[in-house]
Amino acid sequence: MSLNSPRHIRLTSHPEPQAQRWRLRWGAAEPGLRGPIIGSVTRPADRNVIGTHGGSYSLYRALAVSSGTLSPLQRPDLANTHPVAEIGPYPQWKQPGKIVSLDPWGHLAAELFAEAIAEGIDIRPSIAITKARLNLAELNAEMAAGRLTPDGRVLHPGGDVSVTKAAVDPVWWLPGIAERFKVKEHELRRTLFEQTGGMYPELVTRPDLEVFLPPIGGISVYIFGEPRALADRRVPLTCRVHDECNGSDVFGSDICTCRPYLIHGIEECVRTAQQGGVGLVVYNRKEGRALGEVTKFLVYNARKRQEGGDQAATYFERTECVAGVQDARFQQLMPDVLHWLGITKIHRLVSMSNMKHDAMVEQGIEIGERVPIPADRIPPDASVEIEAKKAAGYYAPEGSVDLSTTGRPLGEM
């Protein structure tokens, strides 16, 4: 059976040393030296990573192939898919260890490796950049109240907000991930292999493959104003880094402050862009503190049913009882997307999370003012969350103060 046949199955219980044509040199100054990320399965011999493109959606692609609705040999036609805005290159792209969880050249793959693609190599972008307009009920209410004024450039009379947005799939350089988490690479590989039920044997059988495309959610980036201005320290930058909360963000659940804080961040981004600065919202797909929505709902039940009802004193304890850990987001990887955008200074951070703040500062990003959620934006049922976070010593409702000396928090906002 041919190696290129879609039905070819290669056992991975033992490594197969072989010369790689497309060897990756992570952090190389030029994309040609770094090499393309090849995670597609149409030509197995070309692959130079563990896993495949699409993150968690790769499993839906497998279902489409299995059901006969998608050819396993299908390759995307990338004509006219190039980015609508210029991002990079920036110095952080070639600084060792600055970016380890995404491919900084991912949005330029079709352009940079056009010759190889024409040759038949199935190289796919891991980042896409487009433009859009947002329309949110809360922004229309702010306009009606006179607290936001349309300018026709950022905020339009009908309430639409012009943005540049990017979708980023995770691309993990395993040596850098291990270093970021202060563990040995072989231990990281072994744990990833074991905790995914042996889904990716190459993690332990192919040490020559240093890049892993994990089956997890990615990042959405929303830019208000000129994208190139993000890298200019002189241009005021307002930023909200937000972790997914489907119940609140989409459906308006009032048990937490997630949507209100996200909307507040968007409003602040709009105001900054209108005043000649730039706004940025980074939306990470890490539902329920990266514990998942099932775990989150189980914790809700445990909190509400405990003796004495929902209490701030046991807010974090109930999560740990169910999940075994209070928070699995581990913000060490979060600054990578900021490095990709060339950011070195955030003038206004719309967050009171020390975990996020400290991760940015440790990665060399300067933080100015920290913007809390206004008291009138807090839903009544979220008061337990707020009180718990005050008790944790990092939520300051009275103003934007530096909380970096008050201790590492047990949760986030």
C-alpha positions as CSV (number, residue, x, y, z in Angstrom):
1,M,0.0,0.0,0.0
2,S,1.4,3.4,-0.9
3,L,2.6,5.7,1.9
4,N,0.5,8.5,0.4
5,S,-2.7,6.4,0.4
6,P,-5.3,7.8,2.7
7,R,-5.8,4.3,4.1
8,H,-2.2,3.8,5.0
9,I,-1.7,3.2,8.7
10,R,1.7,3.6,10.3
11,L,2.3,2.1,13.7
12,T,3.8,4.7,16.1
13,S,4.8,2.4,19.0
14,H,8.5,2.8,17.9
15,P,10.3,5.8,16.5
16,E,11.2,5.8,12.8
17,P,14.4,7.9,12.4
18,Q,14.3,9.6,9.1
19,A,15.7,12.7,7.4
20,Q,13.1,15.4,7.4
21,R,12.9,17.6,4.4
22,W,10.9,20.2,6.3
23,R,12.8,20.3,9.6
24,L,11.6,23.1,11.9
25,R,14.0,25.5,13.6
26,W,11.8,27.3,16.0
27,G,12.6,31.0,16.6
28,A,14.7,31.4,13.5
29,A,14.9,35.0,12.3
30,E,13.4,34.2,8.9
31,P,10.4,32.0,8.0
32,G,12.4,30.2,5.3
33,L,14.9,29.1,8.0
34,R,12.2,28.2,10.5
35,G,10.3,26.2,7.9
36,P,6.5,25.6,7.4
37,I,4.2,23.9,9.9
38,I,2.9,20.8,8.1
39,G,0.2,19.2,10.2
40,S,-2.0,18.0,7.3
41,V,-2.5,14.3,6.7
42,T,-2.9,14.3,2.9
43,R,0.8,13.5,2.4
44,P,2.0,11.8,5.6
45,A,5.7,11.8,4.6
46,D,5.7,15.6,4.7
47,R,4.4,16.0,8.2
48,N,6.8,17.6,10.7
49,V,4.5,18.0,13.7
50,I,2.5,15.9,16.1
51,G,-1.3,16.3,15.7
52,T,-3.1,18.0,13.0
53,H,-4.6,21.4,12.0
54,G,-7.9,22.7,13.4
55,G,-7.5,22.1,17.2
56,S,-10.6,20.5,18.6
57,Y,-12.3,20.8,15.2
58,S,-10.0,18.2,13.7
59,L,-12.2,15.6,15.2
60,Y,-15.2,17.0,13.3
61,R,-13.2,16.8,10.2
62,A,-12.5,13.1,11.0
63,L,-16.2,12.5,11.3
64,A,-16.8,14.2,7.9
65,V,-14.2,11.9,6.3
66,S,-15.6,8.9,8.1
67,S,-19.2,9.7,6.9
68,G,-18.0,10.1,3.3
69,T,-18.9,13.8,3.1
70,L,-15.3,15.0,2.9
71,S,-12.4,13.5,0.9
72,P,-9.4,12.7,3.0
73,L,-7.2,14.1,0.2
74,Q,-9.0,17.5,0.1
75,R,-6.7,20.5,0.2
76,P,-7.9,24.1,0.7
77,D,-7.9,26.6,-2.1
78,L,-6.2,29.6,-0.3
79,A,-6.8,32.1,-3.1
80,N,-7.8,35.5,-1.7
81,T,-7.7,34.3,1.9
82,H,-4.6,36.5,2.8
83,P,-4.8,38.8,5.8
84,V,-6.7,42.1,5.5
85,A,-4.3,43.8,7.9
86,E,-0.5,43.7,8.3
87,I,0.7,42.1,11.5
88,G,4.5,41.9,12.1
89,P,7.1,40.7,11.8
90,Y,8.2,42.0,15.2
91,P,11.3,41.5,17.3
92,Q,9.5,39.2,19.7
93,W,9.0,36.7,16.8
94,K,12.7,35.8,16.8
95,Q,13.6,36.2,20.5
96,P,14.2,32.7,22.0
97,G,11.3,31.6,24.2
98,K,9.1,34.7,23.6
99,I,6.4,32.8,21.6
100,V,6.0,29.1,22.2
101,S,2.3,28.4,21.9
102,L,1.4,29.8,18.5
103,D,3.1,30.2,15.1
104,P,3.9,33.9,14.6
105,W,4.1,33.3,10.8
106,G,0.9,31.3,10.8
107,H,-1.2,34.0,9.0
108,L,1.4,34.3,6.2
109,A,1.9,30.6,5.5
110,A,0.2,30.7,2.1
111,E,2.3,33.6,1.0
112,L,5.6,32.6,2.5
113,F,5.5,29.0,1.3
114,A,3.7,29.5,-2.0
115,E,6.3,27.6,-4.0
116,A,6.1,24.6,-1.7
117,I,2.3,24.7,-1.9
118,A,2.4,24.8,-5.7
119,E,4.7,21.8,-5.5
120,G,2.0,19.9,-3.7
121,I,3.0,20.3,-0.1
122,D,-0.2,20.7,2.0
123,I,0.7,23.8,4.1
124,R,-2.2,25.5,5.9
125,P,-2.5,28.8,7.8
126,S,-3.0,28.6,11.6
127,I,-4.0,32.2,11.9
128,A,-6.6,34.2,9.9
129,I,-7.1,37.9,9.9
130,T,-10.3,39.7,8.7
131,K,-12.5,42.7,9.3
132,A,-16.0,42.9,10.8
133,R,-18.5,45.0,12.6
134,L,-19.8,44.3,16.1
135,N,-23.3,45.2,17.3
136,L,-24.0,44.8,21.0
137,A,-27.1,45.8,22.9
138,E,-25.2,47.2,25.7
139,L,-23.3,49.6,23.4
140,N,-26.5,50.8,21.9
141,A,-27.8,51.5,25.5
142,E,-24.6,53.5,26.2
143,M,-25.2,55.5,23.1
144,A,-28.8,56.2,24.0
145,A,-27.7,57.4,27.4
146,G,-25.1,59.7,25.9
147,R,-22.1,57.8,27.4
148,L,-20.8,56.7,24.0
149,T,-20.9,59.0,21.0
150,P,-20.6,57.7,17.4
151,D,-17.7,59.0,15.4
152,G,-18.3,57.3,12.1
153,R,-14.9,55.6,12.1
154,V,-14.8,53.3,15.2
155,L,-18.4,53.6,16.4
156,H,-21.1,54.1,13.8
157,P,-24.5,55.8,14.2
158,G,-26.3,52.5,14.0
159,G,-24.3,51.1,16.9
160,D,-21.9,49.0,14.8
161,V,-18.3,48.9,15.9
162,S,-15.5,48.5,13.3
163,V,-12.9,45.9,14.2
164,T,-10.1,43.9,12.8
165,K,-10.2,40.4,14.1
166,A,-8.0,37.4,14.1
167,A,-8.5,33.7,14.8
168,V,-5.4,31.9,16.2
169,D,-5.0,28.1,16.4
170,P,-2.6,26.7,19.0
171,V,0.8,25.6,17.9
172,W,3.0,24.3,20.7
173,W,6.8,24.2,20.6
174,L,7.3,21.6,23.2
175,P,10.8,22.6,24.4
176,G,9.5,26.1,25.0
177,I,6.3,25.0,26.7
178,A,8.3,22.8,29.1
179,E,10.7,25.7,29.9
180,R,7.8,28.1,30.4
181,F,6.3,25.7,33.0
182,K,9.7,24.8,34.5
183,V,9.4,21.1,33.8
184,K,11.6,18.7,31.8
185,E,10.5,18.2,28.2
186,H,10.4,14.4,28.4
187,E,8.2,14.7,31.5
188,L,5.8,17.1,29.7
189,R,5.6,14.7,26.7
190,R,5.0,11.7,28.9
191,T,2.2,13.5,30.8
192,L,0.5,14.8,27.7
193,F,0.6,11.3,26.3
194,E,-0.8,9.7,29.4
195,Q,-3.5,12.3,30.2
196,T,-4.9,12.1,26.7
197,G,-5.3,8.4,27.0
198,G,-2.4,7.7,24.6
199,M,-4.0,9.7,21.8
200,Y,-0.7,11.0,20.4
201,P,2.0,8.2,20.7
202,E,4.5,10.4,18.8
203,L,4.8,12.5,22.0
204,V,6.9,9.7,23.4
205,T,8.1,7.9,20.3
206,R,9.2,10.9,18.1
207,P,11.5,13.2,20.1
208,D,12.6,14.6,16.8
209,L,9.2,16.2,16.3
210,E,9.2,19.3,18.6
211,V,6.0,20.9,17.6
212,F,2.5,19.7,18.7
213,L,-0.9,20.9,17.4
214,P,-3.1,20.2,20.5
215,P,-6.8,19.5,20.1
216,I,-7.9,22.5,22.2
217,G,-9.7,25.8,21.5
218,G,-7.7,28.7,20.2
219,I,-7.8,32.5,20.6
220,S,-9.9,35.2,19.0
221,V,-8.4,38.7,18.8
222,Y,-10.5,41.9,18.3
223,I,-8.6,45.1,17.5
224,F,-10.3,48.5,17.7
225,G,-8.3,51.1,15.7
226,E,-5.1,50.6,13.7
227,P,-3.6,47.2,14.2
228,R,0.0,48.4,13.6
229,A,-0.5,50.9,16.5
230,L,-0.5,48.0,19.0
231,A,3.3,47.8,18.7
232,D,3.9,51.5,19.2
233,R,4.5,52.2,22.9
234,R,3.6,55.9,22.4
235,V,0.0,55.1,21.3
236,P,-2.4,54.5,24.3
237,L,-3.5,50.9,24.4
238,T,-6.5,49.6,26.3
239,C,-6.6,45.8,26.6
240,R,-9.0,43.2,28.0
241,V,-7.8,39.6,28.1
242,H,-10.9,37.5,28.6
243,D,-11.3,33.8,29.2
244,E,-14.4,32.1,27.7
245,C,-17.6,31.9,29.8
246,N,-20.4,30.7,27.4
247,G,-23.1,31.0,30.0
248,S,-22.5,34.6,30.7
249,D,-20.8,35.9,27.5
250,V,-23.5,34.4,25.2
251,F,-26.6,33.7,27.3
252,G,-26.3,36.4,30.0
253,S,-26.2,34.1,33.1
254,D,-26.0,36.4,36.2
255,I,-24.0,34.1,38.4
256,C,-20.7,35.7,37.4
257,T,-19.4,39.0,36.0
258,C,-17.9,37.6,32.8
259,R,-20.2,39.3,30.2
260,P,-20.4,42.6,32.1
261,Y,-16.6,42.8,32.4
262,L,-16.2,41.8,28.7
263,I,-18.7,44.5,27.6
264,H,-17.0,47.1,29.9
265,G,-13.7,46.2,28.3
266,I,-15.1,46.6,24.8
267,E,-16.5,50.0,25.8
268,E,-13.2,51.1,27.1
269,C,-11.5,49.9,23.9
270,V,-14.0,51.9,21.8
271,R,-13.3,55.1,23.8
272,T,-9.6,54.7,23.5
273,A,-9.7,54.1,19.8
274,Q,-12.0,57.1,19.3
275,Q,-9.4,59.2,21.1
276,G,-6.6,58.2,18.8
277,G,-5.4,55.1,20.7
278,V,-6.0,51.5,20.0
279,G,-8.1,48.9,21.8
280,L,-7.6,45.1,22.1
281,V,-9.8,42.3,23.3
282,V,-8.1,38.8,23.5
283,Y,-10.7,36.1,23.9
284,N,-9.3,32.7,25.1
285,R,-11.3,29.5,24.6
286,K,-10.8,28.3,28.2
287,E,-14.3,27.5,29.4
288,G,-14.8,27.2,33.2
289,R,-11.3,28.1,34.1
290,A,-10.2,25.6,31.5
291,L,-12.0,22.9,33.5
292,G,-14.9,22.7,31.1
293,E,-18.6,23.6,31.3
294,V,-19.7,20.3,32.8
295,T,-17.3,20.8,35.7
296,K,-18.4,24.4,36.0
297,F,-22.1,23.5,36.3
298,L,-21.3,20.7,38.8
299,V,-19.6,23.4,40.9
300,Y,-22.6,25.7,40.6
301,N,-24.8,22.9,42.1
302,A,-22.3,22.1,44.9
303,R,-22.1,25.8,45.8
304,K,-25.9,26.4,45.8
305,R,-26.7,23.1,47.7
306,Q,-24.2,23.3,50.5
307,E,-25.4,24.0,54.0
308,G,-25.9,27.7,54.4
309,G,-26.2,28.3,50.7
310,D,-23.7,29.9,48.3
311,Q,-20.9,31.5,50.3
312,A,-17.9,33.5,49.4
313,A,-15.8,31.6,52.0
314,T,-16.2,28.4,50.1
315,Y,-16.3,29.8,46.6
316,F,-12.9,28.4,45.5
317,E,-13.1,25.4,47.8
318,R,-16.1,23.9,46.0
319,T,-14.3,24.1,42.7
320,E,-11.3,22.3,44.0
321,C,-13.5,19.6,45.6
322,V,-15.1,18.8,42.2
323,A,-12.1,19.4,39.9
324,G,-9.1,18.8,42.1
325,V,-7.7,22.2,41.2
326,Q,-9.1,25.7,41.6
327,D,-8.0,27.0,38.1
328,A,-6.4,25.3,35.1
329,R,-5.9,28.3,32.9
330,F,-2.3,28.8,33.9
331,Q,-1.7,32.1,32.2
332,Q,2.0,31.4,31.4
333,L,1.1,31.0,27.8
334,M,-1.3,33.9,27.5
335,P,1.3,36.6,26.7
336,D,2.3,34.8,23.5
337,V,-0.5,36.4,21.5
338,L,0.5,39.9,22.8
339,H,4.1,39.2,21.6
340,W,2.7,38.2,18.2
341,L,1.0,41.6,18.0
342,G,4.3,43.3,18.9
343,I,3.0,44.7,22.2
344,T,5.5,45.9,24.8
345,K,3.3,48.2,26.9
346,I,-0.4,48.2,27.9
347,H,-1.5,51.6,29.2
348,R,-4.9,50.4,30.6
349,L,-5.5,46.8,31.5
350,V,-9.2,46.1,32.0
351,S,-8.7,43.3,34.5
352,M,-8.0,42.9,38.2
353,S,-6.4,39.5,37.9
354,N,-2.9,39.2,39.3
355,M,-2.4,35.9,37.4
356,K,-2.9,37.7,34.1
357,H,-1.0,40.8,35.2
358,D,2.0,38.9,36.5
359,A,2.2,36.6,33.5
360,M,2.4,39.7,31.2
361,V,5.0,41.5,33.4
362,E,7.1,38.3,33.7
363,Q,7.2,38.2,29.9
364,G,8.4,41.8,29.7
365,I,5.2,43.6,29.0
366,E,4.8,46.9,30.9
367,I,1.4,47.5,32.6
368,G,0.1,51.0,33.5
369,E,-3.4,51.5,34.9
370,R,-5.6,48.6,35.9
371,V,-9.3,49.1,35.3
372,P,-11.9,47.3,37.6
373,I,-15.4,46.5,36.8
374,P,-17.8,49.3,37.9
375,A,-20.0,48.3,40.8
376,D,-23.2,49.0,38.9
377,R,-22.2,46.3,36.3
378,I,-22.2,43.5,38.9
379,P,-25.3,41.2,38.7
380,P,-26.9,40.5,42.1
381,D,-26.3,36.8,41.9
382,A,-22.6,37.5,41.3
383,S,-22.0,39.2,44.6
384,V,-20.7,35.9,46.1
385,E,-18.0,35.8,43.4
386,I,-17.0,39.4,44.0
387,E,-16.8,38.9,47.8
388,A,-14.7,35.7,47.4
389,K,-12.3,37.6,45.1
390,K,-12.1,40.5,47.6
391,A,-11.2,38.0,50.3
392,A,-8.6,36.4,48.0
393,G,-6.9,39.9,48.1
394,Y,-6.8,41.0,44.5
395,Y,-10.1,42.7,43.6
396,A,-10.1,46.4,44.3
397,P,-13.5,48.0,43.6
398,E,-12.4,51.5,44.6
399,G,-10.0,52.1,41.8
400,S,-7.3,51.0,39.5
401,V,-4.5,50.2,41.9
402,D,-1.5,47.9,41.5
403,L,-2.3,44.7,43.3
404,S,0.9,42.9,42.4
405,T,2.0,42.9,46.1
406,T,-1.1,41.5,47.6
407,G,-0.4,37.9,46.7
408,R,-1.3,35.5,43.9
409,P,-5.1,35.1,43.5
410,L,-7.1,32.0,43.7
411,G,-9.4,33.0,40.8
412,E,-9.6,35.5,38.1
413,M,-11.6,38.3,36.4
